[in-house]
């Protein structure tokens, strides 16, 4: 029987109409997904593995870790199947599955078929889970879950920094900003840690818009800034430097807020594509990094040579860096001192190498549709703005790292979730999380009996 959950065309959603067990499982899925996609606590399961000419920690072969991943996948598929049988699937889901579908097809021409298939399976999970969350929760609720999970990771990271620093520090080839070390926290690398801490700070800064209390906003904001400095991540610091004033400007911009927010998304996406071409000159020296972005410009130059070999369909989704002895990646690894891992350190170049021009078009469509969430008036304006700011964290990060379309990255989750929300019309605003997860509601002050009538607003108020 059709409920208030979806209309006949499956374009509308009313999370309040879903069953309690669905909401509970979806909340568990959200927590596990965020921990998984931020690669948090992997050191509990990790082994040393060879990757090209270097070694790294990986939990990919640990049976306990794989069981946890399988449990997540199972929860996501159960919720998706139940929704499909009882309410039907929205066309948004089919649209979102285009990217995993193309990735799966690329196994036919991939230079690393096994890696392409494996990573496509994980990418598909991220898309399914993002869709499930968009169906069962409103954006404010998902953002509060994200905030609480990342706060837990932040606090755990700082505690371990004091009691077991060897678990959360890694040596940096050029020395870190503090004592020559980089702080990765409970994440697998300082890059993940930097973006997680930066996003946590920005959610704390704008937390009032999604129902986060003042104590948590101020205390978490200070802790996140301190942890961010310890990471020695110039890109993550740049994220905070750019998005802090942008957040204030957008909250004060009144009727132009939506247009400015979308323009910001377009600008940051253009930066992802432009930076490998134009470089930075010597400006990056201010942050203690060389003008080649620590060897990235040389990597990008050689990447373009390979893109020219397969410009339309690429080398297969993430297949280029397969460590097979005949992989074309070896010609890269023999040229570089620093970058011996399986990424091109730029989201646009990664899309081009993996899926060619088709991949770049899909990446552009995903990012622009995700940014269009700011125009969805069936979602409260505050959560819409915060979601765009969170998306912008990983757009800026995409200039230096593979943050979007990566098969195991929180930026991919944020982009797909925002895109699904942008394409969905939501029903009445009702909290669907358990009471302990909901924001504290304060009774508004009582209006005097003979108070003057409130003036009629003629323009959209500032979000403060």
C-alpha positions, 0 to 999 in steps of 0.5 A: 500500500502506498504511504505518505512516504512517496508519491506515485512518481517516487519524487517525494519523501517523508522520513517521518512516515518510515517505520521505527526499525527502519530509522534505527537501522538507518541511524546505525548505517549512518554511523558505520558509513561515516567511520568507514568512509573517513577510514577511522580506527583502521589501525585496529585491524590493519596489516602492512601491505605493499603498494607499488614501491612503498608500504602502507597500513591496510585493513582490506584483508582483515576478516573482522574488518571485512565482516563489519563492511559486509554488515554495513552493505547488508543493512543498506541492501535490506533498507533499499529492498524493503523500500523498493518492495513497499514504496518503490524506488525513486528515479533519483536512485536510478540516476545515482547508479549511472556512475557505478554502472559506468565504473562497472562497465569499465572493467571490460577495458580496464588495465587492472580489472580486479581492482576495478571490480573490487572498488566498484563494489565499494563505490556502489555501497556508498551510493546505496547508503547515501540514497537510503539516508536521503530517504529516511532522514532530513539533511539536518538529522544527517548533518547532526549524525555526521557532527557527532561521529566526527566529534567522537573521532576527534576526541579519540584522536586527541586522547590517543595523542596524549596516551599513545602518540605512536598510534596517531602520529606519522613521520613527514618527509619534510617535517611537520609544523609541530615537532616534525610529525604529522597528526593523523588521529584515528584516521588512516592518513593526515589527509583524511584527518585534515578534512575530517577536522576541517569539516567538524570545525565548519559544522561547529561554526554553523552548528546553530543552523542544524540545532547544535548547542552552544557548548558543543559549537564552541568547545568542538570548534576549538578542539578541531582547530588545534587538531587541524594544526597538528595535521600539518595539512596545508590543504585542510587549513586552506579549506578553513581559511576560505570557508570560514568567511564564506560561511559568514558571508552566505549567512548574511547575504539575504535574498542572494544566498542561494545564488552565491552558494551555488556560484561558490560550488561552481568556482571550487569545481572549476578550481579542481580542473584548472589547478593542474593546468595553471599551477600556483607559482610561489604562493604556496611557499607561504604555507611551507610547501614548494610551488610544485605542490610537493611533486604534484605538478610533475605527477599531473604533467605525466598524467596528461600524457596517459590521458591522451592515450585513452581520452574518451573511456580511460584506463578503467575505474581506479585500474591504472594503479593496479600493482600488476608488473605490467601496470602502466603505473610503474612508469610513474612510480619510477619518476617520483620521490614522494608519490608512490601511492595509488592516486593522482592527487586531483579529483578531475585528473583521476576521473579522466584517467579512470573513465576519460572524458565520460568520467569528467562529465559524470564528476561535473554532473554529480558536483553541480547537482549536489550544489543545487541542493541549495535551491531545494525549498522543501528542505530548511534553508539552514541545513541546505546551506550547511550541506553546501559548505560541507560539500565545498570542503571536499571540492576544495580538497579535490584540488589536491586529493582524490576526494570525490568519486573515490570508492572509499572516501567521505567526500563521495558520500557527501556529494551523492547524498547532497545530489539525492537531497537536491532531487527529492521533495521532502514532506513536513519537517518532523524529527525522526531520530531517537530523542537522544539524537535530537537537538534540545528545543527551548521554549520561546520567550512569552510575548507580552499581552499588549506588545506591538505587532511584529513588523512585516519582513520584506526580504529574507533574513540573515541566518545568524 
